[in-house]
Amino acid sequence: MVTIKDIAKRLGIAASTVSKSLNNADDISDSTKELVFKTALEMGYKIKRNKNNIGLYERRVCVLIDNMDYENKDQFGYDLVLGLKTAAANRNWQADIIPISLNVSTAIADNYDAYMLQNKYSGAFLIGFSMHNNYFKQLERTRIPTVLFDNHITANSKVGYVATDSYEGIAMALNHLKSMGHKKIAFLNGTKNTMISDERINSFIRIMNELNLTVYDELMENGYYVPNCAKYHVPTFIENGATAIVCASDLIASDVINEVTRLGYTVPDDVSVIGFDDLPFSANLTPPLTTIKQDRLSLGASAMILLDGLINDIPISHIILHSKLIERNSTAYVKTHI
C-alpha cells in the first residue's frame, strides 16, 4: 500500500508537506497541492477521510470509458484520466473511473440520467465513445452536466466538449512538409464520419489548397485507428507517388513506418511520416516520430474545469487546446522520386 512517506520520497519533499497538501491546507501553494495530488493518484494512493478533510470527497463525478486504453502511460487515455482526476481532487471532487461493461452500457443506453442519479454522480466525462444514435438521443436531452472528448452535441447547454485544435495541428504538419519540398502528401485519417475525423480531413483539404498543394482522392483514406491498417493503404499511397504521409494517430504512424520498411523503402529518406498525439513511445520508434502533440493532461484537466462550470450552471460550450509540432527524425527533405 502506498503511503504518504512513499509520495514524499518520490517528490523529495517532507512527509508533512504531502500530508498538508492531501488535506487541502491553506499554507500549501496550489502548485504544490497539484503536484502532490497528481503523484498520489499516479502511485495509486488511497486518500483517507479524517476529521480534517471530512466532506472533501462528498461531491462525485465519473469518467465513463469505452473503447479506449488508459491503464499505462503509453496509452492515449492514461493522461486524460490522470489530468481529470488531479483537477477534480484540487477542486474537492471525487472522480470515479468506470470502464464500460455490458451492465453499465445497458444501464446508460436505457436511461443515462437515471444511471447518473442512482449512482449519485453530479456529472460525467465520456471518452472513447462511438456516439451511435441511442447515445446521441440520451445526450441531446440529458439534464446531467456532461463533457465529451472529440464529440459534440448541439443545442443542449448541459453538454460540452474538449478537444485539440485539429486545424492548427494539421496546418503545422503540412507547413512542415511543404518546407521540406513535399507536394504529394497522403492523409491516413481515423474513424470515418466522426466529429474529429471530419474536422481533420476538412482541415487537410483546406490547408492543402491554401498552400497551393494538389489534393488527390487516392491519397486520402480512413484507418479507423486500427494499428495494422497501414498494409491496406500505404502500398497505394506509394504507387501513386506520395512522398509523405500524415497519420491520425501515433499508433497508425508506427504501423505506417513498419509497412514502408516492409515494402523495401526507408523512413524518412523515401517517405516522411508524421503522427498525431505524441504518445511516450513515439520518441523511441525507429526513426523517432515527428508528430503533433496533444497535451492530454491538460485536456483531462480542462474537462474537469468545463464539467465544474456546467455543474455550477455556467453554460460553457467547449474548450479547444493548442497543438504543437514535435520535430524528430521521421521527416526529411523530399527526394526527386521513390
N, C-alpha and C positions, 0 to 999 in steps of 0.2 A: 504494500500500500504506500502510495506517495505521501510524503509528509511535508510540512512547512520547511523543515530543515533541508529536505531534498531540493525544494524550489530555490531556497536561499543559496544553496551550494551551486546550483546551475547558473544563477544570476550573479553570484559573487557579491551578495548584499546580506545584511543582517536578517536573521530569522524574525526579529521583532518588526522590521520594515515590511516583510512579507505578510505577517500576521495583521498588521495595521491596514495594509492595502486590501487584504481579503475582507476586513471588517469595515471598509469604507471610511477610514479615519480621516478627519479634516486636516490633519497636519502632514498628510502624504500628498504629493503632487499627482495631478491627473495622469501625467505621462508615466509615472512610476506605477500607479494603480493599473493602468492599461497593460504595461509590460508584465506585471505580476499575474494579472488575470489571464493574459494570453499564454504565458508559460505554464501556469497551473492547469489550464484547460488542455493544453497540448500534452502535458505529462500525465493527464488523467486524474488529477487531484479532485477529490470529492469534498466540496465545501460544506462544512457542518454548520448547523444552526446553533446559536448560543444567545445569551442574553444581550450581547452587543449587536448582533446582526439579525435578530428575530424580525421577521417581516420583510427582510431583504429580498427573498425569493418567493414572495407570495404571488407576484404577478407572473403569468406564464404565457409564453408564446411557443410555437413549434416550427421546426423545419421539416417539411414533408419532401422526401427524396425518392424520385422514381427514375430508373434508367440512367443513373449517374454514379460512378465510383467515387468514394470520398474517404476511404479508411487509411490511406497513406499519402505522404506528401507529394508523390509523383502523379497522383490522380487529380483531375480538374476540380472535383468537388471539395477536396480537403481544405483548401484555404478559404473557399466560400463559407463553409461551415464554421471554421475557426474564427474568421472575421466577424461573422454574425454573433457567435457565442461570446466573444470578447466584448463586442459593443453592447450586447444585451446585459452582460454582467456589470459593465460600467454604468449602465442605466437602471440597475436594480431589477432586471428581468431574468427570470429563469427561462432558458431556451432548451426544449426537448427535441432531440433528433429522432425522427420517425421514418425509417425506411418503409417503403410501401410494400406491404404483404397483401395477400389476397383478401384477408378480412378487412384491413384498413382501406384498400382500394374500393371494395364493395361499399363500405360504410360512407366513404367520401362521395362516390358516384351516386349513391342513393340520396344522400342529403348532407352536403358539405357543412352547412350551418349547424345542423343538429350534431354532427360529429364534433365540431369545434366546441359547442356549448356543453355537450355532455362530458367532454374531457377538460372543461374549464380553461380553454385557451382563448386569450384575448385577440390573437391574430396569428398569421402564418406566413412563412416564406416558402414558396414552392419552387423547387429546382429539378431539372431533368424531365419534366412532364412533357409528353406529347399531347398537345391540347386538342383532343378529339371533341366531337360535338357535345357529348354529355358533360365533360368538364367545363366547356365554354358556357353552356347553359347555366350550370351551377354558379359560375363566377360572374356571369352577367347580372345576376340578381342577388348575389350574396350581400349580407349586411355585416359580414365579418371582415375587418381590416386584413387585407391580403396583399403580399408583394410577390410578383413573378420575376423570374430571371429569363431574359431574352424572349419574353412573350408579352402580349399586350391585350387587354380587354378594354373596349371603348365604352363610354357612357356609364361608368359606374365609379363614383367618387370614392368608393371604399377599396378600390383595387388600383395598385400602381406597379411599376416595374423598374428594375435596374438593368443596366447593360453597359457595354463598352462602345464607344463611338466607332461604328463599322466604317463609315465613310472616311474618317480620319485615318484609321488603320490601313485600309486598302489603298488610300492615296499615298501613304508613306511607302508601302511596298512597291507600288507601281512607279513612283518617282525614283526610288532607289534603283529599280531595274532599268528604267529608261536612262538614268545617268551612267549606267554601265553598257549602254548600247543595245539593250534588248528591245525588239519590236514585236516579235511573235510570242506573246505571253499567254499561257494557258491558265485556267482557273478551275481547281477541283474543289467544289463547294461542299456544304454539309447536306442536311436532310432537306429534300425538296418541299416547297410550299409551307415553310415555317417563317415566322417573322424575321428571324436573324438571317436565314439563308436568302430570303427575298431582299433584305437590306443589302447584303454583301454582293449579290450578283448585280443588283441595280447600281450599287456604288462602283463595282468593277467596270461595268459598261459605261457609266457616266464619266469616270475618270480616264478611261482609255480614250474616249472621244475628246475630252478636254486636253489630253496630252498628244492629240493627233496620231494616236496609235490605232491600227485597224482591229476591230473586234471580229473574231472568227467563231462561228457557231460550233464548229468541230473542235474548238479548244476550250469549251465550257461544259463541264459535267458535274453531276452530283455524286459525292462519295458516301453520303449518309452517315458520316463519322464512323464508318466501318474500317477497322485497322488494316484489313487486307484488300481494300478496294482498288489499290493502285494498279494491279495487274489487268484490270478491266479497262483502264483509261490511259495510262502512261504510254503504252505502245502506239495508240492512235495519236496522242499528242506529238510524239516524236516523229511519227510518219508524216505528220502534217507540218513539221518544221518548227515546233516550239523550242525555244532556247531557254525558257524559264517557266516554272510552274508555281503559282501561288496557291496555297492549300488552306482549307478552312480550319485546320487544327494541326498541332504538332504531331499527333498520332498519325494522321493522314500523311503529313510531310515525311515522317520517319519511314513509312511504307513506300512512299514515292522514291526516296533515296535508295532503298533496297531494290526496288523494281528497275530504276535506271541502271544500277550496278549489274543486276541480273541480265539486262539486255546488252551488256558489254560497253556501256558508256560510263562516264565518271561525273560526279558532282563535286565542284561546280564547273570543271573545265568544259564539259559538253552541255550540261543542263544545270541552270541555277534553280534552287528550291527555297521557297520562303514558307514558314509555318504561321500559325496563329495561336497564341496563348502564352508562350514562354513557360512551359512546364519545366520542372527542375531537370528532367532527363535530357532536355533539348540541347543543353550545353555540352553533354557528354556523347552526343552522336558522332559518327564519323562520316562526313565532317561535322563539326558543331553547327547547329542550325541557326540561320538567320530567321528571325520570327517577329511577330507583332505581339508585344506584351499586353496581357490583360492583368490588371492589378486585382487579383482575386480576393485578397484580404480586404482591400478597400471596397470591393463590390459587396462582400458579405457585410461589412460594417455599414455601408450605405443602405443595404436592405433593412437593417435594424433601425437606422435613422428614419428611413421612409415609413417603416412599419409603426414606429413610435409616433410619428406625426399623424398617420391615419387613425391610430387608436385614440389620439387626442383631437380628432375631428379637424385636422389640418389637411385639406384635400390635395396633397402632393400627387402629381400625375406620374412623374418618373425622374430618375437620376441617371444621367449619362456621364460616364467617366472617360477621360482621355486615354488613348492608347499610346504606345511607344515602340519605335523601331529598335530592335536589338540586332546589331550587325555582328555576324560571326562569319564562318568560312564556307557556308553552303551557297554563297552567291559570288559571282565574278564577272569580269568584263566578257562580253559575248565573243564567241569565235565566229568566223565568217560562215561556217557551215558545220553540221554534225557529220 
